Amino acid sequence: MTNSDPIDDVSIGGDSIRLGQFLKFAGLLDTGGIVKEAIIDGLVSVNGEVDRRRGRQLQLGDVVSFDGRRARVCP
């Protein structure tokens, strides 16, 4: 993945959201079980760094990556 890969802007309707919730909300993953496994396996990154905390609070502007797809947290 390069910095030129497209980023989908995903409006969360607030100021923050948990990583696990955002992965489902953005359509990057389908179920909570799959989200949990992907995060534990180190397949998800936030702002370019692997994060293994499903409950991590994302803030506006954070970019979440999984399997070559990226989504940015927007208001």
PDB file of N, CA, C, O and CB in Angstrom:
ATOM      1  N   MET A   1       0.855  -1.175   0.000  1.00  0.00           N
ATOM      2  CA  MET A   1       0.000   0.000   0.000  1.00  0.00           C
ATOM      3  C   MET A   1       0.894   1.229   0.000  1.00  0.00           C
ATOM      4  O   MET A   1       1.938   1.259   0.652  1.00  0.00           O
ATOM      5  CB  MET A   1      -0.969   0.003   1.225  1.00  0.00           C
ATOM      6  N   THR A   2       0.465   2.240  -0.742  1.00  0.00           N
ATOM      7  CA  THR A   2       1.211   3.492  -0.796  1.00  0.00           C
ATOM      8  C   THR A   2       0.327   4.621  -0.299  1.00  0.00           C
ATOM      9  O   THR A   2      -0.884   4.460  -0.148  1.00  0.00           O
ATOM     10  CB  THR A   2       1.713   3.780  -2.230  1.00  0.00           C
ATOM     11  N   ASN A   3       0.948   5.768  -0.044  1.00  0.00           N
ATOM     12  CA  ASN A   3       0.179   6.923   0.413  1.00  0.00           C
ATOM     13  C   ASN A   3      -0.755   7.447  -0.655  1.00  0.00           C
ATOM     14  O   ASN A   3      -1.630   8.260  -0.357  1.00  0.00           O
ATOM     15  CB  ASN A   3       1.106   8.023   0.857  1.00  0.00           C
ATOM     16  N   SER A   4      -0.593   6.996  -1.914  1.00  0.00           N
ATOM     17  CA  SER A   4      -1.465   7.471  -2.984  1.00  0.00           C
ATOM     18  C   SER A   4      -2.724   6.620  -3.120  1.00  0.00           C
ATOM     19  O   SER A   4      -3.589   6.929  -3.940  1.00  0.00           O
ATOM     20  CB  SER A   4      -0.712   7.485  -4.298  1.00  0.00           C
ATOM     21  N   ASP A   5      -2.841   5.536  -2.317  1.00  0.00           N
ATOM     22  CA  ASP A   5      -4.051   4.723  -2.354  1.00  0.00           C
ATOM     23  C   ASP A   5      -5.230   5.576  -1.913  1.00  0.00           C
ATOM     24  O   ASP A   5      -5.090   6.422  -1.030  1.00  0.00           O
ATOM     25  CB  ASP A   5      -3.910   3.465  -1.454  1.00  0.00           C
ATOM     26  N   PRO A   6      -6.397   5.358  -2.527  1.00  0.00           N
ATOM     27  CA  PRO A   6      -7.558   6.178  -2.175  1.00  0.00           C
ATOM     28  C   PRO A   6      -8.009   5.952  -0.734  1.00  0.00           C
ATOM     29  O   PRO A   6      -7.844   4.870  -0.171  1.00  0.00           O
ATOM     30  CB  PRO A   6      -8.709   5.884  -3.123  1.00  0.00           C
ATOM     31  N   ILE A   7      -8.580   7.001  -0.161  1.00  0.00           N
ATOM     32  CA  ILE A   7      -9.121   6.946   1.194  1.00  0.00           C
ATOM     33  C   ILE A   7     -10.607   7.271   1.118  1.00  0.00           C
ATOM     34  O   ILE A   7     -11.000   8.278   0.530  1.00  0.00           O
ATOM     35  CB  ILE A   7      -8.371   7.935   2.154  1.00  0.00           C
ATOM     36  N   ASP A   8     -11.433   6.411   1.719  1.00  0.00           N
ATOM     37  CA  ASP A   8     -12.863   6.689   1.810  1.00  0.00           C
ATOM     38  C   ASP A   8     -13.112   7.505   3.064  1.00  0.00           C
ATOM     39  O   ASP A   8     -12.671   7.125   4.149  1.00  0.00           O
ATOM     40  CB  ASP A   8     -13.701   5.374   1.824  1.00  0.00           C
ATOM     41  N   ASP A   9     -13.813   8.621   2.929  1.00  0.00           N
ATOM     42  CA  ASP A   9     -14.208   9.418   4.088  1.00  0.00           C
ATOM     43  C   ASP A   9     -15.506   8.839   4.642  1.00  0.00           C
ATOM     44  O   ASP A   9     -16.486   8.699   3.910  1.00  0.00           O
ATOM     45  CB  ASP A   9     -14.378  10.934   3.712  1.00  0.00           C
ATOM     46  N   VAL A  10     -15.517   8.506   5.925  1.00  0.00           N
ATOM     47  CA  VAL A  10     -16.685   7.893   6.564  1.00  0.00           C
ATOM     48  C   VAL A  10     -17.157   8.797   7.689  1.00  0.00           C
ATOM     49  O   VAL A  10     -16.454   8.996   8.679  1.00  0.00           O
ATOM     50  CB  VAL A  10     -16.355   6.467   7.102  1.00  0.00           C
ATOM     51  N   SER A  11     -18.352   9.339   7.526  1.00  0.00           N
ATOM     52  CA  SER A  11     -18.926  10.229   8.531  1.00  0.00           C
ATOM     53  C   SER A  11     -19.511   9.411   9.674  1.00  0.00           C
ATOM     54  O   SER A  11     -20.353   8.539   9.459  1.00  0.00           O
ATOM     55  CB  SER A  11     -20.008  11.139   7.907  1.00  0.00           C
ATOM     56  N   ILE A  12     -19.052   9.702  10.902  1.00  0.00           N
ATOM     57  CA  ILE A  12     -19.517   8.951  12.068  1.00  0.00           C
ATOM     58  C   ILE A  12     -20.594   9.695  12.847  1.00  0.00           C
ATOM     59  O   ILE A  12     -21.186   9.135  13.770  1.00  0.00           O
ATOM     60  CB  ILE A  12     -18.351   8.642  12.984  1.00  0.00           C
ATOM     61  N   GLY A  13     -20.853  10.937  12.492  1.00  0.00           N
ATOM     62  CA  GLY A  13     -21.904  11.700  13.153  1.00  0.00           C
ATOM     63  C   GLY A  13     -21.576  12.099  14.585  1.00  0.00           C
ATOM     64  O   GLY A  13     -22.483  12.344  15.381  1.00  0.00           O
ATOM     65  N   GLY A  14     -20.298  12.166  14.921  1.00  0.00           N
ATOM     66  CA  GLY A  14     -19.879  12.551  16.264  1.00  0.00           C
ATOM     67  C   GLY A  14     -18.396  12.851  16.281  1.00  0.00           C
ATOM     68  O   GLY A  14     -17.793  13.100  15.237  1.00  0.00           O
ATOM     69  N   ASP A  15     -17.805  12.827  17.471  1.00  0.00           N
ATOM     70  CA  ASP A  15     -16.387  13.165  17.610  1.00  0.00           C
ATOM     71  C   ASP A  15     -15.467  11.962  17.692  1.00  0.00           C
ATOM     72  O   ASP A  15     -14.286  12.066  17.361  1.00  0.00           O
ATOM     73  CB  ASP A  15     -16.193  14.001  18.819  1.00  0.00           C
ATOM     74  N   SER A  16     -15.988  10.811  18.131  1.00  0.00           N
ATOM     75  CA  SER A  16     -15.132   9.640  18.276  1.00  0.00           C
ATOM     76  C   SER A  16     -15.946   8.366  18.099  1.00  0.00           C
ATOM     77  O   SER A  16     -17.174   8.374  18.188  1.00  0.00           O
ATOM     78  CB  SER A  16     -14.433   9.644  19.644  1.00  0.00           C
ATOM     79  N   ILE A  17     -15.226   7.262  17.845  1.00  0.00           N
ATOM     80  CA  ILE A  17     -15.831   5.948  17.677  1.00  0.00           C
ATOM     81  C   ILE A  17     -14.750   4.926  18.000  1.00  0.00           C
ATOM     82  O   ILE A  17     -13.565   5.207  17.818  1.00  0.00           O
ATOM     83  CB  ILE A  17     -16.410   5.747  16.218  1.00  0.00           C
ATOM     84  N   ARG A  18     -15.128   3.764  18.467  1.00  0.00           N
ATOM     85  CA  ARG A  18     -14.154   2.709  18.754  1.00  0.00           C
ATOM     86  C   ARG A  18     -13.725   2.032  17.455  1.00  0.00           C
ATOM     87  O   ARG A  18     -14.485   1.956  16.490  1.00  0.00           O
ATOM     88  CB  ARG A  18     -14.745   1.668  19.740  1.00  0.00           C
ATOM     89  N   LEU A  19     -12.491   1.544  17.459  1.00  0.00           N
ATOM     90  CA  LEU A  19     -11.918   0.924  16.273  1.00  0.00           C
ATOM     91  C   LEU A  19     -12.778  -0.227  15.758  1.00  0.00           C
ATOM     92  O   LEU A  19     -13.063  -0.297  14.563  1.00  0.00           O
ATOM     93  CB  LEU A  19     -10.518   0.428  16.572  1.00  0.00           C
ATOM     94  N   GLY A  20     -13.188  -1.118  16.637  1.00  0.00           N
ATOM     95  CA  GLY A  20     -14.008  -2.254  16.220  1.00  0.00           C
ATOM     96  C   GLY A  20     -15.316  -1.824  15.580  1.00  0.00           C
ATOM     97  O   GLY A  20     -15.741  -2.395  14.576  1.00  0.00           O
ATOM     98  N   GLN A  21     -15.950  -0.824  16.158  1.00  0.00           N
ATOM     99  CA  GLN A  21     -17.201  -0.308  15.607  1.00  0.00           C
ATOM    100  C   GLN A  21     -16.969   0.329  14.244  1.00  0.00           C
ATOM    101  O   GLN A  21     -17.755   0.138  13.316  1.00  0.00           O
ATOM    102  CB  GLN A  21     -17.832   0.710  16.566  1.00  0.00           C
ATOM    103  N   PHE A  22     -15.884   1.085  14.132  1.00  0.00           N
ATOM    104  CA  PHE A  22     -15.608   1.792  12.880  1.00  0.00           C
ATOM    105  C   PHE A  22     -15.350   0.822  11.739  1.00  0.00           C
ATOM    106  O   PHE A  22     -15.797   1.063  10.618  1.00  0.00           O
ATOM    107  CB  PHE A  22     -14.412   2.723  13.048  1.00  0.00           C
ATOM    108  N   LEU A  23     -14.642  -0.267  11.997  1.00  0.00           N
ATOM    109  CA  LEU A  23     -14.365  -1.236  10.937  1.00  0.00           C
ATOM    110  C   LEU A  23     -15.658  -1.781  10.339  1.00  0.00           C
ATOM    111  O   LEU A  23     -15.754  -1.963   9.125  1.00  0.00           O
ATOM    112  CB  LEU A  23     -13.510  -2.386  11.478  1.00  0.00           C
ATOM    113  N   LYS A  24     -16.644  -2.040  11.179  1.00  0.00           N
ATOM    114  CA  LYS A  24     -17.945  -2.511  10.676  1.00  0.00           C
ATOM    115  C   LYS A  24     -18.711  -1.374  10.023  1.00  0.00           C
ATOM    116  O   LYS A  24     -19.264  -1.548   8.936  1.00  0.00           O
ATOM    117  CB  LYS A  24     -18.781  -3.123  11.816  1.00  0.00           C
ATOM    118  N   PHE A  25     -18.755  -0.219  10.662  1.00  0.00           N
ATOM    119  CA  PHE A  25     -19.509   0.929  10.157  1.00  0.00           C
ATOM    120  C   PHE A  25     -19.005   1.370   8.785  1.00  0.00           C
ATOM    121  O   PHE A  25     -19.797   1.745   7.921  1.00  0.00           O
ATOM    122  CB  PHE A  25     -19.422   2.094  11.143  1.00  0.00           C
ATOM    123  N   ALA A  26     -17.682   1.326   8.587  1.00  0.00           N
ATOM    124  CA  ALA A  26     -17.081   1.753   7.325  1.00  0.00           C
ATOM    125  C   ALA A  26     -17.189   0.675   6.241  1.00  0.00           C
ATOM    126  O   ALA A  26     -16.875   0.922   5.077  1.00  0.00           O
ATOM    127  CB  ALA A  26     -15.618   2.120   7.545  1.00  0.00           C
ATOM    128  N   GLY A  27     -17.633  -0.516   6.634  1.00  0.00           N
ATOM    129  CA  GLY A  27     -17.764  -1.603   5.672  1.00  0.00           C
ATOM    130  C   GLY A  27     -16.454  -2.312   5.349  1.00  0.00           C
ATOM    131  O   GLY A  27     -16.364  -3.039   4.360  1.00  0.00           O
ATOM    132  N   LEU A  28     -15.436  -2.099   6.187  1.00  0.00           N
ATOM    133  CA  LEU A  28     -14.164  -2.776   5.962  1.00  0.00           C
ATOM    134  C   LEU A  28     -14.243  -4.240   6.378  1.00  0.00           C
ATOM    135  O   LEU A  28     -13.572  -5.089   5.792  1.00  0.00           O
ATOM    136  CB  LEU A  28     -13.042  -2.070   6.726  1.00  0.00           C
ATOM    137  N   LEU A  29     -15.059  -4.541   7.385  1.00  0.00           N
ATOM    138  CA  LEU A  29     -15.298  -5.906   7.840  1.00  0.00           C
ATOM    139  C   LEU A  29     -16.776  -6.043   8.177  1.00  0.00           C
ATOM    140  O   LEU A  29     -17.459  -5.055   8.448  1.00  0.00           O
ATOM    141  CB  LEU A  29     -14.403  -6.262   9.072  1.00  0.00           C
ATOM    142  N   ASP A  30     -17.270  -7.304   8.155  1.00  0.00           N
ATOM    143  CA  ASP A  30     -18.712  -7.521   8.285  1.00  0.00           C
ATOM    144  C   ASP A  30     -19.232  -7.798   9.689  1.00  0.00           C
ATOM    145  O   ASP A  30     -20.310  -7.328  10.053  1.00  0.00           O
ATOM    146  CB  ASP A  30     -19.094  -8.635   7.431  1.00  0.00           C
ATOM    147  N   THR A  31     -18.482  -8.553  10.481  1.00  0.00           N
ATOM    148  CA  THR A  31     -19.003  -8.960  11.784  1.00  0.00           C
ATOM    149  C   THR A  31     -18.003  -8.680  12.897  1.00  0.00           C
ATOM    150  O   THR A  31     -16.808  -8.501  12.660  1.00  0.00           O
ATOM    151  CB  THR A  31     -19.363 -10.441  11.771  1.00  0.00           C
ATOM    152  N   GLY A  32     -18.525  -8.647  14.108  1.00  0.00           N
ATOM    153  CA  GLY A  32     -17.675  -8.409  15.262  1.00  0.00           C
ATOM    154  C   GLY A  32     -16.622  -9.481  15.458  1.00  0.00           C
ATOM    155  O   GLY A  32     -15.501  -9.184  15.871  1.00  0.00           O
ATOM    156  N   GLY A  33     -16.974 -10.738  15.163  1.00  0.00           N
ATOM    157  CA  GLY A  33     -16.015 -11.827  15.294  1.00  0.00           C
ATOM    158  C   GLY A  33     -14.844 -11.686  14.339  1.00  0.00           C
ATOM    159  O   GLY A  33     -13.694 -11.929  14.705  1.00  0.00           O
ATOM    160  N   ILE A  34     -15.148 -11.292  13.113  1.00  0.00           N
ATOM    161  CA  ILE A  34     -14.091 -11.096  12.113  1.00  0.00           C
ATOM    162  C   ILE A  34     -13.238  -9.892  12.487  1.00  0.00           C
ATOM    163  O   ILE A  34     -12.018  -9.915  12.325  1.00  0.00           O
ATOM    164  CB  ILE A  34     -14.695 -10.910  10.699  1.00  0.00           C
ATOM    165  N   VAL A  35     -13.881  -8.837  12.988  1.00  0.00           N
ATOM    166  CA  VAL A  35     -13.158  -7.644  13.437  1.00  0.00           C
ATOM    167  C   VAL A  35     -12.171  -8.024  14.538  1.00  0.00           C
ATOM    168  O   VAL A  35     -11.001  -7.643  14.488  1.00  0.00           O
ATOM    169  CB  VAL A  35     -14.147  -6.556  13.943  1.00  0.00           C
ATOM    170  N   LYS A  36     -12.645  -8.771  15.524  1.00  0.00           N
ATOM    171  CA  LYS A  36     -11.799  -9.172  16.652  1.00  0.00           C
ATOM    172  C   LYS A  36     -10.578  -9.943  16.166  1.00  0.00           C
ATOM    173  O   LYS A  36      -9.457  -9.656  16.586  1.00  0.00           O
ATOM    174  CB  LYS A  36     -12.601 -10.027  17.650  1.00  0.00           C
ATOM    175  N   GLU A  37     -10.786 -10.920  15.283  1.00  0.00           N
ATOM    176  CA  GLU A  37      -9.677 -11.729  14.767  1.00  0.00           C
ATOM    177  C   GLU A  37      -8.681 -10.884  13.978  1.00  0.00           C
ATOM    178  O   GLU A  37      -7.472 -11.029  14.157  1.00  0.00           O
ATOM    179  CB  GLU A  37     -10.212 -12.856  13.887  1.00  0.00           C
ATOM    180  N   ALA A  38      -9.172 -10.010  13.111  1.00  0.00           N
ATOM    181  CA  ALA A  38      -8.302  -9.175  12.280  1.00  0.00           C
ATOM    182  C   ALA A  38      -7.433  -8.263  13.146  1.00  0.00           C
ATOM    183  O   ALA A  38      -6.246  -8.084  12.871  1.00  0.00           O
ATOM    184  CB  ALA A  38      -9.142  -8.333  11.300  1.00  0.00           C
ATOM    185  N   ILE A  39      -8.028  -7.686  14.194  1.00  0.00           N
ATOM    186  CA  ILE A  39      -7.274  -6.793  15.079  1.00  0.00           C
ATOM    187  C   ILE A  39      -6.235  -7.585  15.866  1.00  0.00           C
ATOM    188  O   ILE A  39      -5.077  -7.177  15.945  1.00  0.00           O
ATOM    189  CB  ILE A  39      -8.225  -6.048  16.044  1.00  0.00           C
ATOM    190  N   ILE A  40      -6.639  -8.715  16.450  1.00  0.00           N
ATOM    191  CA  ILE A  40      -5.706  -9.541  17.223  1.00  0.00           C
ATOM    192  C   ILE A  40      -4.548 -10.017  16.351  1.00  0.00           C
ATOM    193  O   ILE A  40      -3.410 -10.082  16.815  1.00  0.00           O
ATOM    194  CB  ILE A  40      -6.438 -10.749  17.834  1.00  0.00           C
ATOM    195  N   ASP A  41      -4.830 -10.351  15.086  1.00  0.00           N
ATOM    196  CA  ASP A  41      -3.806 -10.848  14.171  1.00  0.00           C
ATOM    197  C   ASP A  41      -2.902  -9.744  13.622  1.00  0.00           C
ATOM    198  O   ASP A  41      -1.976 -10.021  12.860  1.00  0.00           O
ATOM    199  CB  ASP A  41      -4.460 -11.572  13.028  1.00  0.00           C
ATOM    200  N   GLY A  42      -3.169  -8.496  14.007  1.00  0.00           N
ATOM    201  CA  GLY A  42      -2.324  -7.386  13.573  1.00  0.00           C
ATOM    202  C   GLY A  42      -2.539  -6.970  12.130  1.00  0.00           C
ATOM    203  O   GLY A  42      -1.627  -6.443  11.493  1.00  0.00           O
ATOM    204  N   LEU A  43      -3.737  -7.202  11.607  1.00  0.00           N
ATOM    205  CA  LEU A  43      -4.037  -6.883  10.212  1.00  0.00           C
ATOM    206  C   LEU A  43      -4.632  -5.497  10.022  1.00  0.00           C
ATOM    207  O   LEU A  43      -4.871  -5.068   8.893  1.00  0.00           O
ATOM    208  CB  LEU A  43      -4.978  -7.901   9.653  1.00  0.00           C
ATOM    209  N   VAL A  44      -4.872  -4.792  11.130  1.00  0.00           N
ATOM    210  CA  VAL A  44      -5.499  -3.471  11.083  1.00  0.00           C
ATOM    211  C   VAL A  44      -4.492  -2.430  11.556  1.00  0.00           C
ATOM    212  O   VAL A  44      -3.801  -2.629  12.555  1.00  0.00           O
ATOM    213  CB  VAL A  44      -6.793  -3.429  11.955  1.00  0.00           C
ATOM    214  N   SER A  45      -4.418  -1.314  10.825  1.00  0.00           N
ATOM    215  CA  SER A  45      -3.545  -0.234  11.273  1.00  0.00           C
ATOM    216  C   SER A  45      -4.334   1.064  11.383  1.00  0.00           C
ATOM    217  O   SER A  45      -5.324   1.278  10.684  1.00  0.00           O
ATOM    218  CB  SER A  45      -2.353  -0.060  10.311  1.00  0.00           C
ATOM    219  N   VAL A  46      -3.866   1.913  12.275  1.00  0.00           N
ATOM    220  CA  VAL A  46      -4.452   3.235  12.480  1.00  0.00           C
ATOM    221  C   VAL A  46      -3.330   4.239  12.283  1.00  0.00           C
ATOM    222  O   VAL A  46      -2.309   4.194  12.968  1.00  0.00           O
ATOM    223  CB  VAL A  46      -5.120   3.377  13.909  1.00  0.00           C
ATOM    224  N   ASN A  47      -3.532   5.139  11.344  1.00  0.00           N
ATOM    225  CA  ASN A  47      -2.526   6.155  11.028  1.00  0.00           C
ATOM    226  C   ASN A  47      -1.161   5.525  10.729  1.00  0.00           C
ATOM    227  O   ASN A  47      -0.117   6.052  11.115  1.00  0.00           O
ATOM    228  CB  ASN A  47      -2.400   7.148  12.189  1.00  0.00           C
ATOM    229  N   GLY A  48      -1.197   4.383  10.030  1.00  0.00           N
ATOM    230  CA  GLY A  48       0.027   3.730   9.585  1.00  0.00           C
ATOM    231  C   GLY A  48       0.699   2.812  10.582  1.00  0.00           C
ATOM    232  O   GLY A  48       1.749   2.246  10.281  1.00  0.00           O
ATOM    233  N   GLU A  49       0.113   2.646  11.783  1.00  0.00           N
ATOM    234  CA  GLU A  49       0.693   1.776  12.795  1.00  0.00           C
ATOM    235  C   GLU A  49      -0.308   0.707  13.216  1.00  0.00           C
ATOM    236  O   GLU A  49      -1.477   1.003  13.460  1.00  0.00           O
ATOM    237  CB  GLU A  49       1.147   2.592  14.012  1.00  0.00           C
ATOM    238  N   VAL A  50       0.159  -0.540  13.301  1.00  0.00           N
ATOM    239  CA  VAL A  50      -0.703  -1.636  13.740  1.00  0.00           C
ATOM    240  C   VAL A  50      -1.218  -1.338  15.135  1.00  0.00           C
ATOM    241  O   VAL A  50      -0.466  -0.920  16.015  1.00  0.00           O
ATOM    242  CB  VAL A  50       0.053  -2.989  13.714  1.00  0.00           C
ATOM    243  N   ASP A  51      -2.521  -1.559  15.327  1.00  0.00           N
ATOM    244  CA  ASP A  51      -3.119  -1.366  16.641  1.00  0.00           C
ATOM    245  C   ASP A  51      -3.962  -2.594  16.955  1.00  0.00           C
ATOM    246  O   ASP A  51      -4.856  -2.947  16.186  1.00  0.00           O
ATOM    247  CB  ASP A  51      -3.979  -0.056  16.695  1.00  0.00           C
ATOM    248  N   ARG A  52      -3.687  -3.236  18.060  1.00  0.00           N
ATOM    249  CA  ARG A  52      -4.380  -4.467  18.450  1.00  0.00           C
ATOM    250  C   ARG A  52      -5.451  -4.225  19.516  1.00  0.00           C
ATOM    251  O   ARG A  52      -5.869  -5.160  20.199  1.00  0.00           O
ATOM    252  CB  ARG A  52      -3.374  -5.484  18.960  1.00  0.00           C
ATOM    253  N   ARG A  53      -5.894  -2.973  19.660  1.00  0.00           N
ATOM    254  CA  ARG A  53      -6.911  -2.641  20.662  1.00  0.00           C
ATOM    255  C   ARG A  53      -8.249  -2.381  19.977  1.00  0.00           C
ATOM    256  O   ARG A  53      -8.444  -1.330  19.366  1.00  0.00           O
ATOM    257  CB  ARG A  53      -6.482  -1.406  21.498  1.00  0.00           C
ATOM    258  N   ARG A  54      -9.158  -3.327  20.077  1.00  0.00           N
ATOM    259  CA  ARG A  54     -10.469  -3.188  19.445  1.00  0.00           C
ATOM    260  C   ARG A  54     -11.227  -1.991  20.004  1.00  0.00           C
ATOM    261  O   ARG A  54     -12.017  -1.372  19.291  1.00  0.00           O
ATOM    262  CB  ARG A  54     -11.291  -4.462  19.637  1.00  0.00           C
ATOM    263  N   GLY A  55     -10.994  -1.655  21.285  1.00  0.00           N
ATOM    264  CA  GLY A  55     -11.702  -0.549  21.937  1.00  0.00           C
ATOM    265  C   GLY A  55     -11.016   0.798  21.793  1.00  0.00           C
ATOM    266  O   GLY A  55     -11.453   1.774  22.402  1.00  0.00           O
ATOM    267  N   ARG A  56      -9.953   0.875  21.004  1.00  0.00           N
ATOM    268  CA  ARG A  56      -9.253   2.155  20.835  1.00  0.00           C
ATOM    269  C   ARG A  56     -10.229   3.226  20.353  1.00  0.00           C
ATOM    270  O   ARG A  56     -11.010   3.001  19.428  1.00  0.00           O
ATOM    271  CB  ARG A  56      -8.072   2.010  19.834  1.00  0.00           C
ATOM    272  N   GLN A  57     -10.172   4.381  20.988  1.00  0.00           N
ATOM    273  CA  GLN A  57     -11.022   5.498  20.580  1.00  0.00           C
ATOM    274  C   GLN A  57     -10.382   6.210  19.390  1.00  0.00           C
ATOM    275  O   GLN A  57      -9.294   6.774  19.510  1.00  0.00           O
ATOM    276  CB  GLN A  57     -11.247   6.488  21.762  1.00  0.00           C
ATOM    277  N   LEU A  58     -11.049   6.182  18.262  1.00  0.00           N
ATOM    278  CA  LEU A  58     -10.585   6.910  17.087  1.00  0.00           C
ATOM    279  C   LEU A  58     -11.089   8.339  17.170  1.00  0.00           C
ATOM    280  O   LEU A  58     -12.167   8.599  17.705  1.00  0.00           O
ATOM    281  CB  LEU A  58     -11.061   6.229  15.775  1.00  0.00           C
ATOM    282  N   GLN A  59     -10.317   9.243  16.647  1.00  0.00           N
ATOM    283  CA  GLN A  59     -10.684  10.658  16.620  1.00  0.00           C
ATOM    284  C   GLN A  59     -10.868  11.092  15.170  1.00  0.00           C
ATOM    285  O   GLN A  59     -10.437  10.399  14.248  1.00  0.00           O
ATOM    286  CB  GLN A  59      -9.605  11.534  17.330  1.00  0.00           C
ATOM    287  N   LEU A  60     -11.500  12.223  14.977  1.00  0.00           N
ATOM    288  CA  LEU A  60     -11.702  12.760  13.627  1.00  0.00           C
ATOM    289  C   LEU A  60     -10.347  12.897  12.933  1.00  0.00           C
ATOM    290  O   LEU A  60      -9.389  13.399  13.520  1.00  0.00           O
ATOM    291  CB  LEU A  60     -12.438  14.139  13.676  1.00  0.00           C
ATOM    292  N   GLY A  61     -10.277  12.452  11.697  1.00  0.00           N
ATOM    293  CA  GLY A  61      -9.050  12.537  10.917  1.00  0.00           C
ATOM    294  C   GLY A  61      -8.200  11.281  10.942  1.00  0.00           C
ATOM    295  O   GLY A  61      -7.315  11.124  10.100  1.00  0.00           O
ATOM    296  N   ASP A  62      -8.450  10.368  11.900  1.00  0.00           N
ATOM    297  CA  ASP A  62      -7.696   9.114  11.931  1.00  0.00           C
ATOM    298  C   ASP A  62      -7.983   8.307  10.661  1.00  0.00           C
ATOM    299  O   ASP A  62      -9.101   8.322  10.147  1.00  0.00           O
ATOM    300  CB  ASP A  62      -8.054   8.284  13.199  1.00  0.00           C
ATOM    301  N   VAL A  63      -6.962   7.603  10.163  1.00  0.00           N
ATOM    302  CA  VAL A  63      -7.106   6.768   8.974  1.00  0.00           C
ATOM    303  C   VAL A  63      -6.886   5.319   9.377  1.00  0.00           C
ATOM    304  O   VAL A  63      -5.843   4.964   9.926  1.00  0.00           O
ATOM    305  CB  VAL A  63      -6.106   7.195   7.852  1.00  0.00           C
ATOM    306  N   VAL A  64      -7.889   4.484   9.095  1.00  0.00           N
ATOM    307  CA  VAL A  64      -7.851   3.064   9.429  1.00  0.00           C
ATOM    308  C   VAL A  64      -7.633   2.277   8.148  1.00  0.00           C
ATOM    309  O   VAL A  64      -8.282   2.530   7.134  1.00  0.00           O
ATOM    310  CB  VAL A  64      -9.161   2.612  10.147  1.00  0.00           C
ATOM    311  N   SER A  65      -6.700   1.308   8.203  1.00  0.00           N
ATOM    312  CA  SER A  65      -6.374   0.501   7.025  1.00  0.00           C
ATOM    313  C   SER A  65      -6.573  -0.970   7.315  1.00  0.00           C
ATOM    314  O   SER A  65      -6.236  -1.462   8.392  1.00  0.00           O
ATOM    315  CB  SER A  65      -4.935   0.757   6.574  1.00  0.00           C
ATOM    316  N   PHE A  66      -7.133  -1.672   6.322  1.00  0.00           N
ATOM    317  CA  PHE A  66      -7.288  -3.115   6.388  1.00  0.00           C
ATOM    318  C   PHE A  66      -7.331  -3.671   4.974  1.00  0.00           C
ATOM    319  O   PHE A  66      -8.122  -3.215   4.149  1.00  0.00           O
ATOM    320  CB  PHE A  66      -8.562  -3.504   7.177  1.00  0.00           C
ATOM    321  N   ASP A  67      -6.496  -4.644   4.695  1.00  0.00           N
ATOM    322  CA  ASP A  67      -6.519  -5.378   3.428  1.00  0.00           C
ATOM    323  C   ASP A  67      -6.468  -4.450   2.206  1.00  0.00           C
ATOM    324  O   ASP A  67      -7.207  -4.647   1.241  1.00  0.00           O
ATOM    325  CB  ASP A  67      -7.769  -6.241   3.360  1.00  0.00           C
ATOM    326  N   GLY A  68      -5.599  -3.447   2.252  1.00  0.00           N
ATOM    327  CA  GLY A  68      -5.423  -2.551   1.120  1.00  0.00           C
ATOM    328  C   GLY A  68      -6.474  -1.462   0.989  1.00  0.00           C
ATOM    329  O   GLY A  68      -6.430  -0.672   0.046  1.00  0.00           O
ATOM    330  N   ARG A  69      -7.419  -1.408   1.921  1.00  0.00           N
ATOM    331  CA  ARG A  69      -8.452  -0.364   1.903  1.00  0.00           C
ATOM    332  C   ARG A  69      -8.218   0.578   3.069  1.00  0.00           C
ATOM    333  O   ARG A  69      -7.785   0.159   4.142  1.00  0.00           O
ATOM    334  CB  ARG A  69      -9.885  -0.980   1.971  1.00  0.00           C
ATOM    335  N   ARG A  70      -8.511   1.866   2.850  1.00  0.00           N
ATOM    336  CA  ARG A  70      -8.333   2.877   3.900  1.00  0.00           C
ATOM    337  C   ARG A  70      -9.598   3.688   4.051  1.00  0.00           C
ATOM    338  O   ARG A  70     -10.276   3.999   3.072  1.00  0.00           O
ATOM    339  CB  ARG A  70      -7.142   3.802   3.585  1.00  0.00           C
ATOM    340  N   ALA A  71      -9.914   4.033   5.308  1.00  0.00           N
ATOM    341  CA  ALA A  71     -11.069   4.857   5.605  1.00  0.00           C
ATOM    342  C   ALA A  71     -10.684   5.887   6.651  1.00  0.00           C
ATOM    343  O   ALA A  71     -10.019   5.570   7.637  1.00  0.00           O
ATOM    344  CB  ALA A  71     -12.258   3.998   6.086  1.00  0.00           C
ATOM    345  N   ARG A  72     -11.111   7.130   6.426  1.00  0.00           N
ATOM    346  CA  ARG A  72     -10.813   8.238   7.345  1.00  0.00           C
ATOM    347  C   ARG A  72     -12.055   8.577   8.159  1.00  0.00           C
ATOM    348  O   ARG A  72     -13.159   8.657   7.620  1.00  0.00           O
ATOM    349  CB  ARG A  72     -10.317   9.491   6.566  1.00  0.00           C
ATOM    350  N   VAL A  73     -11.868   8.775   9.456  1.00  0.00           N
ATOM    351  CA  VAL A  73     -12.946   9.155  10.366  1.00  0.00           C
ATOM    352  C   VAL A  73     -13.281  10.627  10.117  1.00  0.00           C
ATOM    353  O   VAL A  73     -12.425  11.501  10.255  1.00  0.00           O
ATOM    354  CB  VAL A  73     -12.542   8.909  11.868  1.00  0.00           C
ATOM    355  N   CYS A  74     -14.538  10.889   9.747  1.00  0.00           N
ATOM    356  CA  CYS A  74     -15.001  12.259   9.472  1.00  0.00           C
ATOM    357  C   CYS A  74     -16.235  12.557  10.316  1.00  0.00           C
ATOM    358  O   CYS A  74     -16.951  11.644  10.728  1.00  0.00           O
ATOM    359  CB  CYS A  74     -15.319  12.451   7.953  1.00  0.00           C
ATOM    360  N   PRO A  75     -16.481  13.862  10.573  1.00  0.00           N
ATOM    361  CA  PRO A  75     -17.654  14.234  11.380  1.00  0.00           C
ATOM    362  C   PRO A  75     -18.971  13.927  10.682  1.00  0.00           C
ATOM    363  O   PRO A  75     -20.039  14.184  11.238  1.00  0.00           O
ATOM    364  CB  PRO A  75     -17.602  15.707  11.721  1.00  0.00           C
TER     365      PRO A  75
END
